[in-house]
Amino acid sequence: MKSLNNKVVLITGASSGIGRACAEKFAEEGARLILAARRKERLIELARKLNTPVHIIELDVTNRQAVETALKNLPADFAAIDVLINNAGLGRGLDKLQEGNPDGWNEMIDTNIKGLLYVSRAVLPGMVNRGSGQVINIGSIAGHEVYPGGNVYCATKHAVGAITRGMRIDLVDSPIRVATIDPGLVETEFSEVRFDGDKDRAGSVYKGYQPLSGADIAETAVWIASRPPHVQIAEVIIFPTAQRSAMIVHKE
């Protein structure tokens, strides 16, 4: 097992859900954290609870210039990023394509695909120069299946899978490891965002069975990052026990 003590871990979308849980779990391992998200007040509140050095970046990953500037100007103690967790992402709506909202499409494409690319492009050269690093992209079962109303969201998560595989190929002559974690149903703010703040509709997604938690995914991310240097975990699909595919869930 590779120690994560004192390693620098950058987590995007760290203000809630899987990103927040990753911050908590990596802090328990003694990692130093760079927490990036749009909601700075949530990052400040989280940092106060973590017993580890933390650098906060108020960041919208869809803004390429902001990403480049923030990551070029990291404090010296945080400049050498050992682990990148590309977690920032969202879904908007479950409309049929012919009824969909192009603004929502753009938001998903800009965040889920382009944001991941911008952050990775800013971080990877340093990893290559240092000859070490771990990238963990948070994908989804939606990157393996397409379900009704999931058209564009599923397309963005298929893209995350393709980018992950391409990244791994591009880095074949380096010791940098690249993984994707593709969860099924995880109880976070994801559904609330997808349904434009409709908490009742969002809550119904997780009723009648035990969904995954952000901590379940975070524990997997820690496990991946702590494998011995010669071991590369390429892809992990995680379901709650009650789930069998994107659309097959047994509810009591």
DALIN-V30208 format. One record per run of one state. SS is the DSSP state (@ for helix, = for strand, . for the rest). FROM is the first residue (numbers start at 1). TO is the last residue. If there is no record, write none. Layout:
ss from to
SS FROM TO
SS FROM TO
This chain:
ss from to
. 1 7
= 8 12
. 13 16
@ 17 28
. 29 31
= 32 37
. 38 39
@ 40 49
. 50 53
= 54 58
. 59 63
@ 64 72
. 73 75
@ 76 78
. 79 82
= 83 86
. 87 96
@ 97 99
. 100 101
@ 102 130
. 131 133
= 134 138
. 139 140
@ 141 143
. 144 150
@ 151 170
. 171 176
= 177 183
. 184 185
= 186 186
. 187 189
@ 190 194
. 195 198
@ 199 204
. 205 211
= 212 212
. 213 213
@ 214 225
. 226 234
= 235 238
. 239 242
= 243 243
. 244 248
= 249 249
. 250 252
